[in-house]
Amino acid sequence: MFEVIYIEKQLLDHPRVLAILAKYPNSEVKKIEKIEDVFGRVKKPYLQKRTNLNLFLGEKKGQLVKLAPPAYGLSGEPHYYFVHAYNCIYECNYCYLQGYFHSPDIVLYLNHEEIALEISRVASLFHSQKPSQKIWFHAGEYSDSLALTSLSGELSHYFKLFKELPNCNLELRTKSINIKELLKEAPLENIITSFSLSPAHRIKLNDLKTPPLKSRLEAIKQLHLSGFPIGIHFDPIIYDDQFIESYEELADQLIEALPAESICYISLGVVRFTKEVFQKVQKHYPDSDILAQEFIRSFDNKIRYNRPMRLWMLGKIKQQLIDRGVPEERIYLCMEDSADDPMVKSHD
Ligand code: SF4
C-alpha cells in the first residue's frame, strides 16, 4: 500500500514504527529529520493517492490541541480537536482535504503521550474555571478517526486518558468499519464513536472507496451491542430526486441497527464547499452529479444550496427522525448559522 515510508530519525526504534514496518516489508524506508522537510514540499496531485501513496511517521509539534470553531458540535459546550494524522485512505469526492494539503500522502503522528498530556492540561485549565461543564475533544480533524487505528495503535492511549477525565468527551468520527481496535477496549460513556451516513446510493456515488452503508450499519450494531456509545452524522446531505424516500429509508435502517433512544446525538449538515474545494471537485470529478446541482455563493463565500432549500432539507430529515422516536434535543443542525467556520469540516 505504501511505496515509501518516511520516518523521523528519533523514531526509528519506536515499537509502533517497528510494528508498522513489519506490516509493509516491501516498502522502501527513508530516514528524515522532520516530516515538514519532505511532506508537501513538492506538490503531489491529489488523485495520485490511487496509485502512489507514501506514509510519514513522526511527532506532532506546535499546538497539539486547538479550540474548534463555533458551531462545531453540540452547542453550548466547548469543543477542541487534536491532530494525530493528516489525510485519508478514502476518496469522498466532496472531501475538503483535496484542497487542503499539497500532498495526499498519509501522515501519522506517534507522540500520543504528549498529545494526551496537552489534553489533560487544557481540560484542567478549563475545569478550574467551570468545574462542572463538559468539554468535547475530537480526533481526526484531518483524517478518519478509525480507518487506520490498526496501524497507528493510539486508541488504548486515549481510552486510558479519558477514563481519568469523566467530565470530558472524546468523539471518534468515522466512515470506517474498522472497529477491531475499539472492541479491544472496555466501552466508556465519554468516548463516543460517531458514524457519518448517507443513503446507500449516495455512498456509492460520492464516498468513493469507503465501506457501503450496510457494512457501516453492521459496525454500528456490533458496537452498540458491545456497549459503546454511538453518535451519527447525516453529513453531507445532498439533494436528488430520491431525497425524501432515500432519507426515510436511511432513518429506518439506522433505527433498526441502533434504537432511537440509544443514539447519543445525530447531526445534520447539508453539503457545502469553500471556493477552493469546489474547484478541486470540478477538476477531479468532472462527471459527478454534485456539479449539476444548483448552488449559490452564500453569505460567507461558501458554496451551498440557498438558505430556504437548506432549511427545507434539514427540516424534512429532522422530522423523519423525530417520527421514528429520536428525541428532538439530540438532533442538531450543523454549520447552519453565521458562526460557520472557515475550515468547513464536511467529512466523516
Ligand atoms: S470525507 Fe472523510 S472519509 Fe472521506 S476522504 Fe475525506 S477524510 Fe476521508
Residues whose N, C-alpha, C, O or C-beta is under 5 A from the ligand:
A	BS01	SF4	C88 Y90 E91 C92 C95 S143 D144 K175 S346 H347 D348
